[in-house]
Amino acid sequence: METRQNLYNRLFIGLMLAVAVLPLTSLLSAASDPVEDSVKEEAIVAVIPCKGMIDDGLFESIKRRTEIALEKGATYLVYEIGTYGGLVISADKISEYLILDAGKKAHTVAYITTKAISAGAMISVSCKDIIMLEHTTIGDCAPITMGGELKDVEREKAESFIRATFSRAAQANEYPEPLLKAMVSQMIEVYRVKNIKTGEFEFFEAADLPKDPNGYDLENKEEIVSDKEILTLTASEAEEYGIARAVVNDLDEALGFLEGRDNVKFSGEPIKLKMLWSEQMVRWINSPAIMSVLVLLAMLGVYIELNTPGLGLPGLLAVVCVIIIIGSKYLVGLANWVEVAVFAIGVVFLLVELFIIPGFGIAGFIGISCIFLGIFGMLVRNAPDEIPWPKSEIDWMFFAQGVFALLAGIFGFAVFAWLFAKFIPKVEFLSGLILAPSKEIAESKRSISATSTPQTEAINVTIGMQGVVVSPLRPCGSVRFGDMIVDVTAEGQFLENGQAVEIIEIHGNHVTVKAIS
């Protein structure tokens, strides 16, 4: 009997032990099984450097490189920013492109490597994320203008446009809007206030501070920027205030931050798309200083060509400069086909006036008018079917810079033309380069290129000498003076064979005649 009872007891104890050990065994088994990592999405990153002067050339380059990156399958677009700024209108185009186009096709990141000042800040906040290297800066986007200071209404007009651009970026990418607006206008005072309910800090302009002391810790509000400052932040400050997502030491650390936060894995090496040398050259050419030099050389080349016999290097230089000016404007979108065609028509009419039609009349007027209309149109960005006229304050600022470059070139041409006319004829080995006026001597005699009888060794003609046309003057041709034939130019008319003429002017080896009855 005891034996059976002992058996029951042992079975009961074994059952209880099994019940007790089973959960523990399950736990140990679960602990011993490897935990599978969450699956990370594969991603491709492209790095696009955006450094130096911000202008239309950079805008076109960013568009081209971004499209290439998207075609290669890039899902993250990292724009390396390092700039003191540039043209506001160009920065606005880049900002609009990043928010409304590129940002909808891929994740945009501004990676600030040195500084993002002025227009550089505008580009940076237009990206979904900002990541900054240590000891870099961002901010100070107050507008300035060449040749003066913006005041009162003019300043407010310019600032309101830029503030709207920053507000658009803040709303699209969840940046503190009051702080971004304080980067533009000096009059904006911004406070940081703690939300008691959420425990988070929020930013308010002075006029928009909350009134509810139960919702916000108003007693401990912190002034971030006063109404006498333009906001510029260091990397650590930008991270603290929620503008920079992270502060890193290099690009690898920046990409690692994105991988960890977004649970992605970047496959392969980053695609790096640098600017082409041709894009850099177009940007360089379109700078006001270089454009002034090109205008100067083009006008000086035409002037020298018209004052020297034959067609040579000065004329070729002028043609090359004009092609560079128009081509660079066309490549950055300032010149459209209509403006180029108007300019070309003007040149044709002017050449007809100079070399075919005597004197200066309606063809010359049309030519000069078309040339100036074409140049004017190239200073304003417009569609071919739109009138080239600045529409906003920013357009006027951009137009003024173009006019400034043009006027600087014209002024330089006037100075160099005067020096050329005054001093080149006095330099013996260069005197043949220009048709300088002859000195007023009593006899007004000069040696002229002509044909005569073999025994004539020296041929002289004088003002007032009369002859007969032997080759039609249209307006250039030949006239017989006694036993010699001289190449001449008629004044303001075509003259046929047999017409009597008289020498009225001699400049170097250039003889001008007029018809006499």
Buried (B, 14 or more C-beta within 10 A) or exposed (E): EEEEEEEEEEEEEEEEEEEEEEEEEEEEEEEEEEEEEEEEEEBBBBBBBBBBBBBBBBBBBBBBBBEBBBEEEBBBBBBBBBBBBBBBBBBBBBBBBBBEEBBEBBBBBBBBBBBBBBBBBBBBBBBBBBBBBEEBBBBBBBBEBEEEEBEEEBBBBBBEBBBEBBBBBBEBBEBBBBBBBBBBBBEBBBBBBBEBEEEEBBBBBBEEEBEEEEEBBBEEBEEBBBBEBBBBBBBBBBBBBBBBBBBBEEBEEBBBBBBEEBEBEBEEEBBBBEBEEEBBBBBBBBBBEBBBBBBBBBBBBBBBBEBBBEEEEBBEBBBBBBEBBBEBBBBBBBBBEBBBEBBBBBBEBBEBBEEEBBEEEEBBEBBBEBBEBBBBBBBBBBEEEEEBEBEEBBBBBBBBBBEBBBEBBEEBBBEBBEEBBEEBBEEEEEEBBBBBEBEEEEEBBBEBEBEBEEEEEEBBBBBEBEBEBBBBBBBEBBBBBEEBBBBBBBBEEBBEEEBBBBBEBBBBBBBBBBBEE
